[in-house]
Amino acid sequence: MFVIRQALPDDVPTLLKLARMVHFINLPADADIIAAKVARSARSFAGEPVADLERQFMFVLEDASSGGVIGTSSLICRMGSPEAPQVFLQVRRREHFSRDLNTGAVHTTIQVQTDGSGPSELGGLILAPGYRGHREKLGSLLSLVRFHFLALNRAQFQPRIIAELMGPLTPDSDTLFWEFFGRRFINLSYAEADAFCQQSKEFMLSLLPKEEIYLSTLPAEARNLVGKVGADTRPAKAMLEKQGFGYHERCDPFDGGPYLEAKVDEIPLVRSTRTLRFAPGDAGLGGTGFVSCSADAKLGFRAVRTPFAAEGDVIRLPAAAAAAIGAREGCQVGLTPIGTGA
């Protein structure tokens, strides 16, 4: 069985190893940054008074048979504010026509823009390589559980949510888009700029040009990356699109990857989530879904994908699933039906 639970301080070394496997802006391979994120997550799960910009929830996927952590994902309650806006590239199409030549062309431009509205954000998802392609679709498990948690804690999140998808990277985790665009104005490597971005984004607003830039001025291998994702990210993109996320011509200024967004209350998995009262017994189990419980303060938030039977406001689970999430008779259990194909 695989259990999703909140990240703990003891998970930091394993999370650092995972971060070194895959490059993600939300989870850099830095022990201090990861430890700070886990501590912030613990305060958020505990319900301590944390400002919107500081509140985030980090999940880990645990193989119950070994107790090992094999993946992670997160939810960020608010990304950016009027004082510290999110920085992105706005993509536009510009049409030009010459009457004398009776011909024209359509050009794509990019322009540095900011968003201070502070949408919520889906944080980086990492699954250990040995578990990718698993028959239980563990990547999907790590991804979709965030919508389950979001629905159960709707008041803590914004009306709009975004997902920053990674653009295609080179084998050494570099990107040609940054080399041909960002590095022309900021004399830092992709890794250096990405790391500094964890502290402040001011340098991007100060050093990147504010005017529209025609992509035709960049080499083809760079301009063709705008709005694209790498092969490993395509399944995640398809999953988000299935949940109503769309691309609105906004891209990452580092790797050119697309920003997808959706209205939280229109996400199917959010709309189908509800809370029921747990009762022992598994007679008539039929549906499959995410179930979670936070009744045990020592265990905190725990979730599994499992068969269930729901009638009225009562839910019944297999004994192993109930034990895995710490459900006791009469306690509140969150449910998101997902079917067997998710």
N, C-alpha and C positions, 0 to 999 in steps of 0.2 A: 504493500500500500504506500501511496505517496501523500504526504501531508503538507499543506501550505500553512505556515505560521509566521508570526511577526519576527523580525530579525532581533537577535540578542547580541550583547557585547562579545560573547564567546565565538560568534560567527565571523568576526572581523577577519581573522587570518584566511578563512576559506573564501570569503567574499573578495579579498585581495587577489587570491589565486584566480578566481573567476574573472575579475576585472582585467587581469593580465592576458586572458585568453581572447577577449573580444574588446575592441575599442568602443566605448560609449561615453558621450558627454556627461550623462547623468551619474556615471559610476567610474571615475578615473582610477587608475591603478596607483592609488596613494593611500597608505594605511591611515594617516591622520584624517584625511578627508572622509574616508569610509567610516572610521570610528565616530566622527562628528555626525555623519548622516544617521548612523545606527542610534546614537544617543538622542538625536532630534526625533527620530522615529519612535523611540521608546516613550518619550514625553508625550508625543502625539497620541499613541495608543492608550496611554494612561489617562488621557483626558485632561492633562495639565493645561493651564492657560498659556497657549502658544500663539503668537501672531500668525496671521494667514500666510505671510511670506516665509515663515519658519516651519510651518506645519507640513509634514510629509510622512508617509507610511511606507516602510520597506518590508517586503515579504521575502521569505526564503522557502524553497521547495526541499523537503526532507524525504529521503528514502527511508521509510520506517523500518525496513529490514536491516539496515546498517546504521541508521542514525546520522548518516552523512548528509550534508547540505550540497545539493547538486544544481541549484539555480536560484535566481533572484529576479524580482521586478518591484516597481514602486509606483506610488501615486503622490503627486505634488499638488497641494491644495491651491496654491496660487503662484504663478510664474510671472514675475514682473509687476511693477507699479508705476504710477506717474513719475516718481522720483528715481526709480531704477527700472526703466522699461526693457522689455524684450527687444532684441535686435534681430532683424531678418532682412531678406532680400525680396523685394516685390518684383515679380516678373510681369512684363507687359508686352503687348504686340503693337508695333507702330507701322502704319501703312504710308508709303510714299509713292507718288505718281507724277510722272513727267508728261505734260500734254504734248510738248514738242516731240518727244521720242515715242509717245503713246505706249509707254511701258511703266511698270512700277515694281515694287518689291515690298515684302512684309518682313520687318526686322523684329527680333526679340531683344528687349532691354531688361536690365536689372538695376535696381536702385535700393540703397540702404534706407530702411524705414524702421520705425519703432512702434511698439504696442505697449501702452501703459495700462491697459484695461485689466490685466492680471488674470488670464484664464487658468483653469486647472490644467495639469499635464500628466500624461502617462509617462512614467520614467522608464529608463533603459531596462530591457529584459535580457538576461543571460542564462543560457542553459549549458551545462558541461557537455563537451563534445561527445563523450561516451553515451550520453542519454538522448542525443538527437535522433530522430527517426524512430523513437520508441513506440510500441504499439498503443500505449496509453496517451499518446499525443501530449507529452509533458510541456512542450512549449506553449501549446494552446491552454493548458491548465494554468500556467503562470500568467498568461496574458489575460484570459477571460475572468479570472478571479478578481481582478481589479474592478471590473464593472459590478460584480457582486458586492464588494466592500463599499464601493462608491454609492450604490443604491441604499445600502443599510445605514449609511452615514451622510445622506444627501445634503444636510444643512451645512456641512463643513466644506463643501465644494462649490465652485462657481457655475453659472449657467452654461458656460462654454468650456470645452476641454480640447486640448491639442495633443498631437503626438509628433515628435520630431524623428523622422526616419533617416537612417544613415544613408548617405550617398555611396556610390561604389568606391572602394578603397583599393590601393595597390597591395601586393602581397606583404609588404612591410608596414601595413597600416598607415600609409600616407595617402594623400589625395592630390590629383593633378589640378583639381579646381582651385585649391588653395595656392598651389605653386604658381599658377598662371594669373590668378586674380588677387587674392589676399596678400600674398607675399610681395606684390609689386608696391604695396603701400605700407605694409607692416613687416619689418625685418625680423620676423620670428618664424621658426619652423611651424608646421601644423601642430605638432605635439606641444610645443612651447606655448603657442597662442591658445590652444585648447586648455592647457593647464592654468594659464593666467586668467582665463575666462571664469574659472571657479571663484576667483576673488573679486573681479570687477570686469564690466563690459565697457567702461568708459573709453578705453584705448581704441575700440572699434569705431565709436562715434567720432572720436577726435581725428583718427588717421585714415579711415576709409572715405572715399569721395562721396559727396552728398548728391551729385548729379547722376542722371541716368547714364548707364554705360551700355553701348551696343555690344551684344554678345559676338557679333561678327568680327569685332576687334580682337577676340581671344582665339587661340588655336582651336581647331575642331575638337580635339580630344578633351578640352576643358569645357567648351560650351555645350557639348553633348551630354554632360553630366548634370546639368541644371534640371532639377525636378525628378531625377532618376534615383532608383535604389539599387543596391547590390543584390546579387543572386540570393544571398542568405536572408535578405530582408523582404523578399517578395511574398512569402507566406504571411508574414505579419501585416503587410500592406493589404493583402486580400482579405484577411480576417477583419481588419479595421473598416474596410469598405463595406463589408457585410453588415457591420454594426452602424452604418450610416455616416462614416467619416468621409469627408471629401477634400479634394485638393483645391485650394483657392489662390493658386499662383504665388504662394509664399514659400521661400526656401531658406535653408541654413547658409549663413555667410562663410562657413568654414569648408563644408564639403559639397554644398549645392543640393543636399537631400531635401525632399519635400516635407512641408508641414501639413499634416492632415488635421481636420478639426470637425467637431460635431457639437450639437446641442445636447447636453446631458440628458434632459428629460425625454429626448426622442430616441435614445439608444435602446434597441429592443431588449437587451439583457438587463438594463436598468429598470425598464418598465415592467418586466416579468418577475422581478425580485420581491419577495415578501417575507414576513416573519411569522412563524408558527410556534406552537407549544409542543415540546418533545414528549412522546409517550413510548415506553418500551414495547418491543414486539415488532416483527417484520412481516407479518402475514399480509399477503397481497402486494408485495413490492412490485412496482411496475416502471415508474418513471426513472430518469437519471438526471442528476443535477449537482450543482455545488451546494453543499450545506456547511454552515459554519456556526461556531458558538464562542462566546467570550465570557461564559458564566463563571469559569474558574479563573480568579485573578492571577494565580500563579502560572497558569498555562497561557493566558492571554488569548488573542485571536488565533483560531485554528480552523482550517477548512479542508474538506476532501471532496472529491467527485465520487458519487455513490448512487446506487439505486435508492429509491425512497417510496413511501406511500403517504399521500396527503389527503385528508378528508376534513373539510371545514377548517378549523384553526389548529388541527392536530397533525403532526408529522411523525411517522415511524421510520426507523433506520435499522440496517443490519447492526448487530451488536458491536462488530469490529469498528464500523464507522462512527458509531456513537462514542465508543471509548476513545477513538483517535482525536475527536474534537472536544472531549470532556463534557459531553452532554449528559445531564441528569434529568430525571423525571420532572416534568413541569417547567423546565427552563426554556428560554426563548432560543429558537434556532432559525438562522437565516436560510432561505432557499431560493435558488435560481435554477429553474428547469432548463436543461440544455440539450437533452436527447443524447443518443449514443454516438452521433457523428461529430460532435464538437470536440 
